Amino acid sequence: MDGTEGESPTIRVLYVDDDEGLLALTKRFLESTDDGIEVETTDSPQRALALLERESFDAVVSDYQMPEMSGLELLSVLRDERGSDIPFVIFTGRSREEVAIEALNLGADSYLQKGGDPTAQYGVLRQTLVRITEHRRAEQRLREREAHLRVTLDSIAEGVVATDASGTVTQLNRTAEDRTGYDADAAVGKPLSDVFHLVNAETGERIDPLQRVAEAGGPVELGAGTKLVTSDGDERYIEDSMSPIRTDDGEVEGVVVVFRDVTEAYRERERRERQRRALIDLATDETVIAGSFEDALPRITETMATVLSVERASVWLFDDAETLRCVDQYDQVSGGHTAGATLTASNYPSYFEALEANRSLGVDDVQTDPATAELRNGYLEPKGITSMLDATVRSGGEVVGVVCHEHVGEPRQWRTDELRFAAEVADNVVIALMRATDVDALPANDEGDGTGEANADESADEHGE
């Protein structure tokens, strides 16, 4: 132990010297002062190392030349092998300059020569011990405060970046490291503009936080139209505030930036707006409104695939209570449309039961989900489908079909807004069915009254439109 624990006003010193008479004399002189110095002595460097393992000391005073090992060798063991930074004083009768230089190079805090007037000699040693101990304790307190500040900053959900007056980064918290892509060691010492690269989301124009704060003369807030460009070139939407760091006399000594990542919220708004526009387009599209159901289907499936960015989108209708038939499937990669595939309830009972029970069926992993696992060999694996989002087409309280979104690639987690969009597209299919000029397109088990407008209203009421 090296005295870093249980700090107290007392200064505990370990003195190592093979001269037993000098050990007793030094102990008596140092402990006779009012500085609270306590001295433990030993004539063996090996025992000194053992004592330092077991007990807590604030400083070590060592002779230079001793039989077991020299004072410099003892110092080297502490610094290089044990990684100890305990204050260390070489106290020797040898006055060679090269010894003093070597001692300081090895990490000694001081080099003092024995001899001369004992009062003056031990007075210098006492002052040296008080000085280096107080200095070390001050450094420890500073490290503790810095560690506490670091823990506090790292506990904040927002990113925090601080600079000095020249705009050089002095600190990042853990959130800022994650969001910028720079760890603190790499970022500290760099210009803020290298680490915190901001651009206007609409114009792409570079934003200089330091200039903004200087022009405002105080705090500045940036809204969600700001992008942070990370170290790997990724762009994240952020909201942030920037403020000058001022000294007690009002001088600006840096800038602190506090920001939070709003990318997911921004992208959700973008998705919802894209979905909203797509639904409006479908609701006002002449082909969907006035055309035949067959003409409306490609418009609907292409919208489904484009808005939700899936490989394939399709509409299926029941031929009878047991059989689902694909009436249009759009493949976004090839740009082609196909139809005619069938699924039967007897082959896939769990899937058909899930359709009956759910308005929307979002399956993130089709291989393991009970509703779709039975489709694996006959449908999913041949098409490379990993995730699937279905919504039932309902009319008159009955399930008459399903709209299906098929995702290929890494399994995908469907979001709430995407499930809602799929259900709203299914409602558009119902409306297209009811408005179709070809009455034969209506399913045989539909219980409508034969008027497209009445059944469309009924479907809208059923689904809250």
C-alpha positions as CSV (number, residue, x, y, z in Angstrom):
1,M,0.0,0.0,0.0
2,D,1.2,3.5,-0.7
3,G,-0.9,5.8,1.4
4,T,-3.6,6.6,-1.1
5,E,-6.3,5.2,1.3
6,G,-7.4,6.6,4.6
7,E,-5.8,10.0,4.1
8,S,-5.3,11.9,7.4
9,P,-3.3,15.0,8.5
10,T,-0.6,12.6,9.8
11,I,2.3,12.0,7.4
12,R,3.4,8.4,7.6
13,V,7.0,8.0,6.4
14,L,8.9,4.8,5.7
15,Y,12.6,5.3,6.2
16,V,15.0,2.7,4.7
17,D,18.7,2.8,5.7
18,D,21.3,0.1,6.6
19,D,22.7,2.5,9.3
20,E,20.7,1.7,12.4
21,G,22.1,4.7,14.3
22,L,21.0,7.0,11.5
23,L,17.5,5.4,11.5
24,A,17.0,6.2,15.1
25,L,18.4,9.7,14.8
26,T,16.3,10.6,11.7
27,K,13.1,9.2,13.3
28,R,13.7,11.3,16.5
29,F,14.3,14.5,14.5
30,L,11.3,14.2,12.2
31,E,8.8,13.2,14.9
32,S,9.9,16.0,17.2
33,T,8.3,18.7,14.9
34,D,4.7,19.8,14.9
35,D,4.1,18.6,11.3
36,G,2.4,15.3,12.4
37,I,5.2,13.1,10.9
38,E,5.3,9.5,12.0
39,V,8.3,7.5,10.9
40,E,8.5,3.7,10.5
41,T,12.1,2.5,10.0
42,T,13.8,-0.6,8.5
43,D,17.3,-1.5,7.6
44,S,16.2,-3.8,4.8
45,P,14.9,-2.8,1.3
46,Q,13.2,-6.2,1.1
47,R,11.3,-5.6,4.4
48,A,10.5,-2.2,3.1
49,L,8.8,-3.7,0.1
50,A,6.8,-6.1,2.3
51,L,5.8,-3.2,4.6
52,L,4.6,-1.2,1.6
53,E,2.4,-4.2,0.6
54,R,0.8,-4.4,4.1
55,E,0.6,-0.9,5.3
56,S,-0.3,2.6,4.1
57,F,2.5,5.2,3.9
58,D,2.6,8.8,2.5
59,A,6.3,8.8,1.5
60,V,9.5,6.8,1.4
61,V,12.9,8.0,2.4
62,S,15.8,5.8,1.3
63,D,19.5,5.7,1.5
64,Y,21.3,5.2,-1.8
65,Q,23.8,2.4,-1.1
66,M,22.7,-0.6,0.9
67,P,23.7,-4.3,0.8
68,E,20.5,-6.0,-0.4
69,M,19.7,-3.4,-3.1
70,S,20.4,0.2,-3.7
71,G,17.9,3.0,-3.1
72,L,17.6,3.4,-6.9
73,E,16.8,-0.3,-7.3
74,L,14.1,0.0,-4.6
75,L,12.7,3.0,-6.4
76,S,12.7,1.1,-9.7
77,V,10.8,-1.8,-8.2
78,L,8.1,0.6,-6.9
79,R,7.8,2.6,-10.1
80,D,8.2,0.0,-12.8
81,E,7.1,-3.3,-11.3
82,R,4.4,-2.1,-8.9
83,G,3.3,1.1,-10.6
84,S,3.4,3.0,-7.4
85,D,3.5,6.8,-7.4
86,I,4.3,7.2,-3.7
87,P,6.6,10.2,-3.1
88,F,10.2,9.0,-2.9
89,V,13.2,10.8,-1.5
90,I,16.8,9.6,-1.9
91,F,18.6,10.7,1.3
92,T,22.3,9.9,0.8
93,G,25.8,10.8,1.8
94,R,27.0,10.4,-1.9
95,S,27.0,13.6,-3.7
96,R,27.7,12.5,-7.3
97,E,25.7,14.4,-9.8
98,E,25.1,11.4,-12.0
99,V,23.4,9.6,-9.0
100,A,21.1,12.6,-8.5
101,I,20.2,12.7,-12.2
102,E,19.5,8.9,-12.4
103,A,17.3,9.1,-9.3
104,L,15.2,11.9,-10.7
105,N,15.0,10.1,-14.1
106,L,13.7,7.0,-12.3
107,G,10.9,9.0,-10.7
108,A,12.4,10.2,-7.4
109,D,10.6,13.3,-6.1
110,S,13.7,14.7,-4.4
111,Y,17.4,14.0,-3.9
112,L,18.9,15.2,-0.6
113,Q,22.5,14.9,0.7
114,K,23.3,13.8,4.3
115,G,25.8,15.7,6.3
116,G,26.4,19.1,7.8
117,D,24.4,20.6,10.6
118,P,21.8,18.0,11.7
119,T,19.2,20.7,12.5
120,A,19.4,22.2,9.1
121,Q,19.7,18.8,7.4
122,Y,16.6,17.4,9.0
123,G,14.8,20.7,8.6
124,V,15.2,20.4,4.8
125,L,14.1,16.8,4.9
126,R,11.1,17.7,6.9
127,Q,10.1,20.5,4.6
128,T,10.6,18.3,1.6
129,L,8.3,15.6,3.1
130,V,5.6,18.1,3.9
131,R,5.8,19.7,0.5
132,I,5.7,16.5,-1.6
133,T,3.0,14.9,0.6
134,E,0.7,17.9,0.4
135,H,1.3,18.1,-3.4
136,R,0.4,14.5,-3.8
137,R,-2.7,14.8,-1.6
138,A,-3.8,17.8,-3.7
139,E,-3.3,15.8,-6.9
140,Q,-5.4,13.0,-5.4
141,R,-8.2,15.4,-4.5
142,L,-8.1,16.8,-8.0
143,R,-8.2,13.3,-9.5
144,E,-11.2,12.4,-7.2
145,R,-13.1,15.6,-8.3
146,E,-12.3,14.9,-11.9
147,A,-13.5,11.3,-11.5
148,H,-16.7,12.4,-9.8
149,L,-17.3,14.9,-12.6
150,R,-16.6,12.2,-15.2
151,V,-19.1,9.8,-13.5
152,T,-21.6,12.6,-13.4
153,L,-21.2,13.6,-17.0
154,D,-21.2,10.0,-18.1
155,S,-24.5,9.5,-16.3
156,I,-26.2,12.2,-18.4
157,A,-28.3,11.0,-21.3
158,E,-27.4,14.0,-23.4
159,G,-24.0,14.4,-25.1
160,V,-21.7,17.0,-23.6
161,V,-18.6,18.5,-25.3
162,A,-16.5,21.2,-23.8
163,T,-13.7,23.3,-25.2
164,D,-11.1,25.9,-24.1
165,A,-11.0,29.5,-25.2
166,S,-9.3,28.5,-28.5
167,G,-12.0,26.0,-29.4
168,T,-9.9,22.9,-28.6
169,V,-11.9,20.0,-27.1
170,T,-11.1,19.5,-23.5
171,Q,-13.8,16.9,-22.5
172,L,-16.5,14.6,-23.9
173,N,-18.8,12.5,-21.9
174,R,-19.7,8.9,-22.9
175,T,-22.8,9.8,-24.7
176,A,-20.9,12.3,-26.9
177,E,-18.3,9.6,-27.6
178,D,-21.1,7.2,-28.8
179,R,-22.8,9.9,-30.9
180,T,-19.7,11.4,-32.5
181,G,-17.8,8.2,-32.9
182,Y,-14.7,9.7,-31.2
183,D,-13.4,8.4,-27.9
184,A,-12.3,11.0,-25.4
185,D,-8.6,10.2,-25.7
186,A,-8.7,10.8,-29.5
187,A,-10.9,13.9,-29.3
188,V,-9.3,15.9,-26.5
189,G,-6.8,18.3,-28.1
190,K,-8.5,18.4,-31.4
191,P,-10.4,21.5,-32.8
192,L,-14.1,21.3,-32.0
193,S,-14.9,21.4,-35.7
194,D,-13.0,18.2,-36.3
195,V,-15.0,16.3,-33.6
196,F,-18.4,18.0,-33.6
197,H,-19.2,18.4,-37.3
198,L,-22.6,20.1,-37.7
199,V,-24.5,20.9,-40.9
200,N,-27.8,22.4,-41.7
201,A,-30.1,19.5,-42.6
202,E,-31.8,21.4,-45.5
203,T,-28.9,23.3,-47.0
204,G,-25.9,21.2,-46.0
205,E,-24.2,24.4,-44.9
206,R,-21.5,23.9,-42.2
207,I,-22.5,25.2,-38.7
208,D,-19.7,26.7,-36.5
209,P,-20.8,26.4,-32.8
210,L,-18.0,28.7,-31.6
211,Q,-19.0,31.4,-34.1
212,R,-22.7,31.1,-33.2
213,V,-21.9,31.5,-29.5
214,A,-19.5,34.4,-30.2
215,E,-22.1,36.2,-32.3
216,A,-24.9,35.7,-29.8
217,G,-22.8,36.5,-26.8
218,G,-24.6,33.9,-24.8
219,P,-26.5,30.6,-25.1
220,V,-27.6,29.4,-28.6
221,E,-30.1,26.7,-29.3
222,L,-30.3,24.7,-32.6
223,G,-33.4,22.8,-33.5
224,A,-34.0,19.4,-35.1
225,G,-32.9,20.7,-38.5
226,T,-29.3,20.2,-37.5
227,K,-27.3,17.1,-38.5
228,L,-24.2,15.8,-36.7
229,V,-21.7,14.1,-39.1
230,T,-20.0,11.3,-37.2
231,S,-16.4,10.0,-37.5
232,D,-17.5,7.4,-40.0
233,G,-19.6,9.8,-42.1
234,D,-23.0,8.8,-40.7
235,E,-25.5,11.6,-40.2
236,R,-27.6,12.0,-37.1
237,Y,-30.3,14.5,-36.4
238,I,-29.7,16.4,-33.1
239,E,-31.1,19.2,-31.0
240,D,-28.5,21.1,-29.0
241,S,-27.7,24.1,-27.0
242,M,-24.3,25.9,-26.9
243,S,-23.2,28.2,-24.1
244,P,-20.0,30.1,-23.2
245,I,-18.0,28.9,-20.2
246,R,-17.1,32.0,-18.2
247,T,-14.7,32.6,-15.3
248,D,-15.8,34.4,-12.1
249,D,-14.8,37.7,-13.7
250,G,-16.8,37.1,-16.8
251,E,-14.0,36.1,-19.2
252,V,-15.0,33.4,-21.7
253,E,-12.7,30.4,-21.3
254,G,-14.5,28.0,-23.5
255,V,-17.8,26.7,-24.9
256,V,-19.9,23.8,-23.7
257,V,-22.3,22.0,-26.1
258,V,-25.1,19.8,-24.8
259,F,-27.0,17.8,-27.4
260,R,-29.4,14.9,-27.8
261,D,-29.9,12.5,-30.7
262,V,-33.4,12.9,-32.2
263,T,-32.7,10.8,-35.3
264,E,-35.3,8.2,-34.5
265,A,-38.0,10.7,-33.7
266,Y,-37.1,12.7,-36.9
267,R,-37.1,9.5,-39.0
268,E,-40.4,8.4,-37.5
269,R,-41.9,11.8,-38.5
270,E,-40.5,11.3,-42.0
271,R,-42.0,7.8,-42.2
272,R,-45.4,9.0,-41.0
273,E,-45.4,11.9,-43.4
274,R,-44.5,9.6,-46.2
275,Q,-47.2,7.1,-45.2
276,R,-49.8,10.0,-44.9
277,R,-49.0,11.3,-48.4
278,A,-49.2,7.8,-49.8
279,L,-52.6,7.1,-48.3
280,I,-53.9,10.5,-49.6
281,D,-52.6,9.6,-53.0
282,L,-54.4,6.3,-52.9
283,A,-57.6,7.9,-51.7
284,T,-57.5,10.4,-54.5
285,D,-56.1,8.3,-57.3
286,E,-58.6,8.0,-60.2
287,T,-57.5,4.5,-60.9
288,V,-58.3,3.4,-57.4
289,I,-61.5,5.4,-57.1
290,A,-63.1,4.9,-60.4
291,G,-61.2,2.1,-62.2
292,S,-61.6,-1.6,-62.1
293,F,-60.3,-3.5,-59.1
294,E,-57.7,-5.2,-61.3
295,D,-56.4,-1.8,-62.4
296,A,-56.3,-0.5,-58.9
297,L,-54.3,-3.4,-57.5
298,P,-50.9,-2.6,-59.1
299,R,-51.1,1.0,-57.8
300,I,-51.8,-0.3,-54.3
301,T,-49.1,-3.0,-54.2
302,E,-46.5,-0.6,-55.7
303,T,-47.3,2.0,-53.0
304,M,-47.1,-0.7,-50.3
305,A,-43.6,-1.9,-51.4
306,T,-42.2,1.6,-51.9
307,V,-43.4,3.2,-48.7
308,L,-42.3,0.3,-46.4
309,S,-39.2,-0.5,-48.5
310,V,-39.9,-4.2,-48.8
311,E,-38.9,-6.7,-51.5
312,R,-42.4,-7.7,-52.4
313,A,-45.9,-6.5,-51.6
314,S,-49.1,-8.3,-52.5
315,V,-52.9,-8.5,-52.1
316,W,-54.6,-11.8,-51.4
317,L,-58.3,-12.6,-51.4
318,F,-60.3,-15.6,-50.2
319,D,-61.6,-17.8,-53.0
320,D,-63.6,-19.6,-50.3
321,A,-63.3,-20.1,-46.6
322,E,-60.2,-22.3,-47.1
323,T,-58.2,-20.8,-49.9
324,L,-56.3,-17.5,-50.2
325,R,-55.4,-16.5,-53.7
326,C,-52.8,-13.8,-54.6
327,V,-54.5,-11.4,-56.9
328,D,-51.5,-9.1,-57.4
329,Q,-47.9,-9.3,-56.2
330,Y,-45.4,-6.5,-57.0
331,D,-41.6,-7.3,-56.9
332,Q,-39.7,-4.1,-56.3
333,V,-36.4,-5.5,-57.6
334,S,-37.7,-6.8,-60.9
335,G,-40.5,-4.2,-61.2
336,G,-42.9,-7.0,-62.3
337,H,-46.4,-8.1,-61.2
338,T,-47.5,-11.7,-60.7
339,A,-50.7,-13.4,-59.4
340,G,-52.2,-16.8,-58.9
341,A,-50.4,-18.3,-55.9
342,T,-52.6,-19.9,-53.3
343,L,-52.4,-20.8,-49.6
344,T,-54.9,-23.2,-48.0
345,A,-56.0,-23.2,-44.4
346,S,-55.6,-27.0,-44.1
347,N,-51.9,-26.7,-44.9
348,Y,-51.2,-23.6,-42.7
349,P,-53.8,-23.6,-39.9
350,S,-51.8,-21.4,-37.5
351,Y,-51.3,-18.7,-40.0
352,F,-55.0,-18.6,-41.0
353,E,-55.9,-18.5,-37.3
354,A,-53.5,-15.6,-36.7
355,L,-55.1,-13.7,-39.6
356,E,-58.5,-14.2,-38.1
357,A,-57.4,-13.0,-34.7
358,N,-55.3,-9.9,-35.6
359,R,-55.9,-6.7,-37.5
360,S,-52.2,-6.4,-38.3
361,L,-49.7,-9.3,-38.0
362,G,-46.1,-8.0,-37.8
363,V,-43.7,-11.0,-37.7
364,D,-40.1,-9.9,-37.1
365,D,-38.6,-13.5,-37.5
366,V,-40.8,-15.7,-39.7
367,Q,-38.6,-18.7,-38.9
368,T,-39.5,-18.8,-35.2
369,D,-42.9,-17.1,-34.9
370,P,-45.6,-19.7,-34.3
371,A,-47.9,-17.9,-36.8
372,T,-45.6,-18.3,-39.7
373,A,-43.2,-21.1,-38.9
374,E,-45.4,-23.7,-40.8
375,L,-45.0,-21.5,-44.0
376,R,-41.2,-22.0,-43.9
377,N,-40.6,-24.8,-46.4
378,G,-43.5,-24.2,-48.8
379,Y,-43.4,-20.4,-49.0
380,L,-40.9,-18.4,-47.0
381,E,-37.5,-20.1,-47.6
382,P,-38.0,-20.4,-51.4
383,K,-38.6,-16.7,-51.5
384,G,-35.9,-15.7,-49.0
385,I,-38.4,-14.0,-46.7
386,T,-37.1,-13.3,-43.2
387,S,-39.8,-10.9,-41.9
388,M,-43.4,-10.3,-42.9
389,L,-46.1,-7.7,-42.2
390,D,-49.7,-8.6,-43.0
391,A,-52.9,-6.8,-42.4
392,T,-56.4,-8.3,-42.9
393,V,-58.8,-7.0,-45.4
394,R,-62.2,-7.0,-43.7
395,S,-65.7,-6.3,-45.0
396,G,-68.9,-6.7,-43.1
397,G,-67.0,-8.0,-40.1
398,E,-65.5,-10.9,-42.1
399,V,-61.9,-11.4,-43.2
400,V,-62.0,-11.4,-47.0
401,G,-58.3,-11.1,-47.7
402,V,-54.9,-9.9,-46.6
403,V,-52.3,-7.4,-47.7
404,C,-48.8,-8.8,-47.3
405,H,-45.4,-7.1,-47.1
406,E,-42.4,-9.5,-47.5
407,H,-38.9,-8.4,-46.3
408,V,-35.8,-10.1,-47.6
409,G,-32.4,-9.9,-45.8
410,E,-31.6,-9.5,-42.1
411,P,-34.8,-9.9,-39.9
412,R,-36.6,-6.6,-39.5
413,Q,-38.4,-5.2,-36.5
414,W,-41.7,-3.7,-37.6
415,R,-42.6,-0.4,-36.0
416,T,-46.0,0.6,-34.7
417,D,-46.5,3.2,-37.5
418,E,-45.8,0.6,-40.1
419,L,-48.4,-1.8,-38.6
420,R,-50.9,1.0,-38.7
421,F,-50.0,1.9,-42.3
422,A,-50.5,-1.7,-43.4
423,A,-54.0,-1.7,-41.8
424,E,-54.9,1.5,-43.5
425,V,-53.8,0.1,-46.9
426,A,-56.0,-2.9,-46.2
427,D,-58.9,-0.5,-45.7
428,N,-58.1,1.0,-49.1
429,V,-58.3,-2.4,-50.7
430,V,-61.8,-2.8,-49.2
431,I,-62.8,0.6,-50.6
432,A,-61.4,-0.4,-54.0
433,L,-63.3,-3.6,-53.9
434,M,-66.5,-1.9,-53.0
435,R,-66.1,0.8,-55.6
436,A,-65.0,-1.5,-58.4
437,T,-67.3,-1.4,-61.4
438,D,-66.9,-5.1,-61.8
439,V,-69.3,-6.5,-59.2
440,D,-67.9,-10.0,-59.8
441,A,-64.7,-8.8,-58.0
442,L,-66.6,-8.9,-54.7
443,P,-65.9,-12.0,-52.6
444,A,-68.7,-14.6,-52.5
445,N,-68.9,-14.4,-48.7
446,D,-69.2,-10.6,-48.6
447,E,-72.4,-9.6,-46.7
448,G,-72.7,-6.1,-48.2
449,D,-75.9,-4.7,-49.6
450,G,-74.6,-4.5,-53.1
451,T,-73.9,-0.7,-53.1
452,G,-70.2,0.2,-53.1
453,E,-70.7,3.4,-51.2
454,A,-72.6,1.9,-48.4
455,N,-70.1,-0.9,-47.9
456,A,-67.1,1.4,-48.0
457,D,-68.7,3.5,-45.3
458,E,-69.4,0.5,-43.2
459,S,-65.7,-0.6,-43.6
460,A,-64.5,2.9,-42.6
461,D,-66.7,2.9,-39.5
462,E,-65.5,-0.5,-38.5
463,H,-61.8,0.6,-38.6
464,G,-62.3,4.0,-37.1
465,E,-62.0,6.2,-40.2
